[in-house]
Amino acid sequence: MPPSTTLSPLAHTKIILHAARYPEHIVNGVLVGKIGQDGAVDVVDAIPLLHNWTSLSPMMEVALELAASHASALSLALVGYYQADESLSTPAALSPTGQALAARFAKSTAPHNPSILLLSPADLADPESPALVALDSKSHAPSASHPVSTPNPALTRDALRAGVHERLGDFDEHLEDVRVDWLGNKGVGEWVKGREATW
């Protein structure tokens, strides 16, 4: 396993907001960033993929290709995957699609391991917790030796209280309305940047 995953406030906020935006669905997305020589994963952004078509479908493949191209244009790469289950009150487990994508990312990030993250509903009430659990990319079991951190998890809770999740769109929404900025989600980014300036 990589020694750690560090999420920027933007990446962390997008993951949590994606789950909050579609609480009745499984949601998933990809992590954008770099993996250091020591295997540490630095996630600078997250791209919300799907909430309807969460199987390995042509829609998923298209979304993954577009996300990879977007990351490459920023001189970054897809370094992992995140998932949140459809009921934030139930224990999460990596879906079959998540397991398949974990295997795919394990190949693309070799010799290092990708960051595979699951939302941890039990930790959402803790303002100091990122509420995310790292999984082993092969066994898909939680990895206690792989810490997940973000500089200011309280910022994400502020975003939830402010209703910023209503500004977030994923690829599914983009298919229904091409104006939805699912790759960048600039509205969320602007809120995060403005909020960071006041901390």
Sine and cosine of phi, psi and omega as CSV:
sin_phi,cos_phi,sin_psi,cos_psi,sin_omega,cos_omega
0.00,0.00,0.53,-0.85,0.14,-0.99
-0.90,0.44,0.48,-0.88,-0.08,-1.00
-0.91,0.41,-0.43,0.91,-0.04,-1.00
-0.22,-0.98,0.32,-0.95,0.20,-0.98
-0.81,-0.58,0.81,-0.58,0.08,-1.00
-0.91,-0.41,0.83,-0.56,-0.01,-1.00
-0.96,-0.27,0.72,-0.70,0.14,-0.99
-0.91,0.42,0.37,-0.93,0.07,-1.00
-0.82,0.57,-0.59,0.81,0.00,-1.00
-0.90,0.43,-0.75,0.66,-0.02,-1.00
-0.88,0.47,-0.72,0.69,-0.02,-1.00
-0.88,0.48,-0.71,0.71,-0.03,-1.00
-0.89,0.46,-0.68,0.74,-0.01,-1.00
-0.89,0.45,-0.64,0.77,0.00,-1.00
-0.88,0.47,-0.77,0.64,-0.04,-1.00
-0.92,0.40,-0.64,0.77,0.00,-1.00
-0.92,0.39,-0.56,0.83,0.03,-1.00
-0.88,0.48,-0.70,0.72,0.04,-1.00
-0.90,0.43,-0.64,0.77,-0.02,-1.00
-0.94,0.33,-0.51,0.86,-0.02,-1.00
-0.93,0.37,-0.57,0.82,-0.05,-1.00
-0.76,-0.65,0.91,0.40,-0.10,-0.99
-0.92,0.40,-0.31,0.95,-0.02,-1.00
-1.00,-0.01,0.08,1.00,-0.05,-1.00
-0.79,-0.62,0.41,-0.91,0.32,-0.95
-0.94,0.35,0.71,-0.70,0.11,-0.99
-0.86,-0.52,0.47,-0.88,0.06,-1.00
-0.55,-0.84,0.27,-0.96,0.00,-1.00
-0.20,-0.98,-0.01,-1.00,-0.04,-1.00
-0.88,-0.48,0.42,-0.91,-0.01,-1.00
-0.98,-0.21,0.71,-0.70,-0.05,-1.00
-0.91,-0.41,0.75,-0.66,0.01,-1.00
0.16,-0.99,-0.61,-0.80,-0.03,-1.00
-0.63,-0.77,0.44,-0.90,0.10,-1.00
-0.91,-0.41,0.83,-0.56,-0.03,-1.00
-0.96,0.28,0.17,-0.99,0.02,-1.00
-0.87,0.50,-0.47,0.88,0.01,-1.00
-1.00,0.08,0.02,1.00,0.01,-1.00
1.00,0.01,-0.04,1.00,0.03,-1.00
-0.93,0.37,0.71,-0.71,-0.04,-1.00
-0.99,-0.16,0.85,-0.53,0.03,-1.00
-0.95,-0.32,0.96,-0.29,-0.07,-1.00
-0.99,-0.14,0.89,-0.45,-0.04,-1.00
-0.99,-0.15,-0.33,0.94,0.00,-1.00
-0.42,-0.91,0.29,-0.96,0.09,-1.00
-0.74,-0.67,0.65,-0.76,0.01,-1.00
-0.91,-0.41,0.91,-0.41,0.02,-1.00
-0.96,0.30,0.83,-0.56,-0.04,-1.00
-1.00,-0.03,-0.96,0.29,-0.24,-0.97
-0.67,-0.74,0.39,-0.92,0.18,-0.98
-0.70,-0.71,-0.21,0.98,0.07,-1.00
-0.96,-0.28,-0.84,0.55,-0.08,-1.00
-1.00,-0.08,0.94,0.35,-0.12,-0.99
-1.00,-0.02,0.14,0.99,0.09,-1.00
-1.00,0.01,0.16,-0.99,0.06,-1.00
-0.97,0.24,0.99,0.11,-0.09,-1.00
-0.91,-0.42,0.15,-0.99,0.11,-0.99
-0.83,0.56,-0.56,0.83,0.03,-1.00
-0.88,0.47,-0.69,0.73,0.03,-1.00
-0.89,0.46,-0.69,0.73,-0.02,-1.00
-0.89,0.46,-0.69,0.73,0.04,-1.00
-0.88,0.48,-0.72,0.69,-0.01,-1.00
-0.87,0.50,-0.67,0.74,0.00,-1.00
-0.90,0.43,-0.66,0.75,0.01,-1.00
-0.90,0.43,-0.69,0.72,0.01,-1.00
-0.91,0.41,-0.63,0.77,0.03,-1.00
-0.91,0.42,-0.65,0.76,0.02,-1.00
-0.90,0.44,-0.65,0.76,0.03,-1.00
-0.91,0.42,-0.65,0.76,0.03,-1.00
-0.88,0.47,-0.71,0.70,0.01,-1.00
-0.89,0.45,-0.69,0.72,-0.02,-1.00
-0.88,0.48,-0.62,0.79,0.02,-1.00
-0.90,0.44,-0.37,0.93,0.03,-1.00
-0.99,-0.13,0.18,0.98,-0.06,-1.00
0.87,0.49,0.58,0.82,0.04,-1.00
-0.82,-0.57,-0.07,-1.00,-0.01,-1.00
-0.59,-0.80,0.27,-0.96,0.15,-0.99
-0.98,0.19,0.87,-0.49,-0.11,-0.99
-0.91,-0.42,0.11,0.99,0.01,-1.00
0.19,-0.98,-0.18,-0.98,-0.17,-0.98
-0.62,-0.79,0.54,-0.84,0.13,-0.99
-0.76,-0.65,0.41,-0.91,0.01,-1.00
-0.53,-0.85,0.58,-0.81,0.16,-0.99
-0.74,-0.67,0.68,-0.73,-0.03,-1.00
-0.98,0.21,0.22,-0.97,-0.15,-0.99
-0.96,0.28,-0.25,0.97,0.07,-1.00
-0.83,-0.56,0.92,-0.40,-0.06,-1.00
-0.92,0.39,-0.10,0.99,0.01,-1.00
-0.99,-0.13,-0.08,1.00,-0.03,-1.00
-0.97,-0.23,0.46,-0.89,0.06,-1.00
-0.89,0.46,0.66,-0.75,-0.03,-1.00
-1.00,-0.02,0.51,-0.86,0.11,-0.99
-0.60,-0.80,0.57,-0.82,-0.03,-1.00
-0.91,0.41,0.80,-0.61,-0.02,-1.00
-0.95,0.31,0.26,-0.97,0.10,-1.00
-0.82,0.57,-0.62,0.78,0.07,-1.00
-0.89,0.46,-0.69,0.72,0.04,-1.00
-0.87,0.49,-0.64,0.77,0.03,-1.00
-0.90,0.44,-0.66,0.75,0.02,-1.00
-0.91,0.41,-0.65,0.76,0.01,-1.00
-0.95,0.32,-0.55,0.84,0.08,-1.00
-0.87,0.50,-0.67,0.74,0.03,-1.00
-0.91,0.42,-0.64,0.77,0.01,-1.00
-0.91,0.42,-0.70,0.71,0.00,-1.00
-0.93,0.37,-0.53,0.85,0.05,-1.00
-0.87,0.49,-0.58,0.82,0.04,-1.00
-0.96,0.29,-0.69,0.73,-0.09,-1.00
-0.96,0.29,-0.39,0.92,-0.01,-1.00
-0.98,-0.19,-0.01,1.00,0.00,-1.00
-0.82,0.57,0.59,-0.80,0.20,0.98
-0.99,0.11,-0.02,1.00,0.02,-1.00
-1.00,0.00,0.22,-0.98,0.01,-1.00
-0.98,-0.19,0.56,-0.83,0.05,-1.00
-0.97,0.26,0.16,-0.99,0.11,-0.99
-0.99,-0.16,0.88,-0.47,0.03,-1.00
-0.92,-0.39,0.90,-0.43,-0.14,-0.99
-0.88,-0.48,0.66,-0.75,0.12,-0.99
-0.88,-0.47,0.67,-0.74,0.11,-0.99
-0.92,0.40,0.72,-0.70,0.02,-1.00
-0.96,-0.28,1.00,-0.08,-0.09,-1.00
-0.83,0.56,-0.57,0.82,-0.05,-1.00
-0.90,0.45,-0.39,0.92,-0.06,-1.00
-0.99,-0.10,-0.03,1.00,-0.05,-1.00
-0.89,0.46,-0.49,0.87,-0.02,-1.00
-0.97,0.24,-0.25,0.97,-0.02,-1.00
-1.00,0.03,0.94,-0.35,-0.06,-1.00
-0.92,0.40,-0.24,0.97,0.00,-1.00
-0.99,-0.12,-0.10,1.00,-0.05,-1.00
-0.99,-0.14,0.64,-0.77,0.11,-0.99
-0.95,0.31,-0.20,0.98,0.03,-1.00
0.86,0.50,0.51,0.86,0.04,-1.00
-0.76,-0.66,0.62,-0.78,0.01,-1.00
-0.88,-0.47,0.74,-0.67,0.07,-1.00
-0.99,0.11,0.66,-0.76,0.03,-1.00
-0.92,-0.39,0.50,-0.86,0.14,-0.99
-0.91,0.40,0.73,-0.68,-0.09,-1.00
-0.95,0.32,-0.21,0.98,0.02,-1.00
-0.97,-0.24,-0.77,0.64,-0.05,-1.00
-1.00,0.09,-0.34,0.94,-0.04,-1.00
0.91,0.42,0.28,0.96,0.04,-1.00
-1.00,-0.01,0.50,-0.87,0.06,-1.00
-0.84,0.55,0.63,-0.77,-0.02,-1.00
-0.92,-0.40,0.97,-0.26,0.00,-1.00
-0.92,0.39,-0.37,0.93,-0.03,-1.00
-1.00,0.06,0.05,1.00,-0.02,-1.00
-0.89,-0.46,1.00,0.02,-0.02,-1.00
-0.94,0.34,0.54,-0.84,0.08,-1.00
-0.88,-0.47,0.77,-0.64,-0.03,-1.00
-0.64,-0.76,0.35,-0.94,0.12,-0.99
-0.55,-0.84,0.59,-0.81,-0.12,-0.99
-0.86,0.50,-0.54,0.84,-0.11,-0.99
-0.54,-0.84,0.98,0.22,-0.01,-1.00
-0.88,0.47,-0.39,0.92,0.01,-1.00
-0.90,0.43,-0.47,0.88,0.02,-1.00
-0.87,0.50,-0.64,0.77,0.00,-1.00
-0.91,0.42,-0.63,0.78,0.04,-1.00
-0.90,0.44,-0.59,0.80,0.07,-1.00
-0.89,0.47,-0.64,0.76,0.01,-1.00
-0.88,0.47,-0.65,0.76,0.04,-1.00
-0.89,0.46,-0.72,0.69,-0.01,-1.00
-0.90,0.45,-0.52,0.85,-0.02,-1.00
-0.99,0.12,-0.05,1.00,0.02,-1.00
0.96,0.27,0.40,0.92,-0.05,-1.00
-0.92,0.39,-0.35,0.94,0.01,-1.00
-0.87,0.49,-0.39,0.92,0.03,-1.00
-0.94,0.35,-0.28,0.96,0.02,-1.00
-1.00,0.04,-0.23,0.97,-0.11,-0.99
-1.00,0.08,0.66,-0.75,0.08,-1.00
-0.77,-0.64,0.49,-0.87,0.05,-1.00
-0.89,-0.45,-0.06,-1.00,-0.07,-1.00
-0.89,0.46,-0.61,0.79,0.06,-1.00
-0.82,0.57,-0.72,0.70,0.00,-1.00
-0.92,0.40,-0.59,0.80,0.02,-1.00
-0.88,0.48,-0.58,0.81,0.02,-1.00
-0.90,0.43,-0.47,0.88,0.02,-1.00
-1.00,0.03,-0.44,0.90,-0.02,-1.00
-0.52,-0.86,0.97,-0.26,-0.11,-0.99
-0.91,0.42,-0.18,0.98,0.04,-1.00
-0.97,0.23,-0.24,0.97,-0.02,-1.00
-0.93,0.36,0.85,-0.53,-0.06,-1.00
-1.00,0.04,0.94,0.33,-0.11,-0.99
-0.95,0.31,-0.49,0.87,-0.01,-1.00
-0.96,0.27,-0.61,0.79,-0.05,-1.00
-0.97,-0.25,-0.59,0.80,-0.09,-1.00
0.73,0.69,0.85,0.53,-0.10,-0.99
-0.86,0.51,-0.54,0.84,0.02,-1.00
-0.88,0.48,-0.65,0.76,0.05,-1.00
-0.93,0.36,-0.69,0.72,-0.01,-1.00
-0.87,0.50,-0.66,0.75,0.01,-1.00
-0.91,0.40,-0.63,0.77,0.02,-1.00
-0.90,0.44,-0.73,0.69,-0.01,-1.00
-0.87,0.50,-0.73,0.69,-0.01,-1.00
-0.87,0.49,-0.69,0.72,0.02,-1.00
-0.91,0.42,-0.63,0.77,-0.01,-1.00
-0.93,0.36,-0.65,0.76,0.02,-1.00
-0.87,0.50,-0.58,0.82,-0.04,-1.00
-0.91,0.41,-0.33,0.94,-0.04,-1.00
-0.99,-0.12,-0.11,0.99,-0.03,-1.00
-0.99,0.11,0.00,0.00,0.00,0.00
